[in-house]
Amino acid sequence: MEVRVDPLVCEANGVCVGLVPDVFDLDDDDELHITQPRPPAELADRVRHAVRSCPKAALSLDDD
């Protein structure tokens, strides 16, 4: 699985950061960074939930 963010759509609401801080991070300029684009299997369900929970649908998954 690979997680991606569309920076043109993301409003840095931080929902994903709250759900999976090991994978998502907001910097001081409120830009979202994916710190683990290919998260470990044990985080897969939480990452999927974060993607579904994004209020702007700015996150996507490419399941391998």
KAPERA-V795624 format. One record per residue. OMEGA is omega as a letter, one per 20 degrees, with the letter a starting at -180 (* if undefined). D_FIRST is the distance of its C-alpha to the first C-alpha in whole Angstrom. Layout:
omega/d_first
OMEGA/D_FIRST
OMEGA/D_FIRST
//
This chain:
omega/d_first
r/0
a/4
a/7
r/10
r/14
a/17
r/19
a/22
a/21
r/20
r/23
r/22
r/23
r/21
a/20
r/16
r/18
a/20
a/17
a/15
r/17
a/15
a/12
a/15
r/18
r/21
a/24
r/27
a/27
r/25
r/22
r/19
r/17
a/13
r/14
a/11
r/8
a/6
r/7
a/9
a/9
r/12
a/10
a/8
r/11
r/12
r/10
r/10
r/13
r/14
r/12
a/15
a/17
a/17
r/21
a/21
a/17
a/16
r/13
r/10
r/7
a/6
r/4
*/5
//
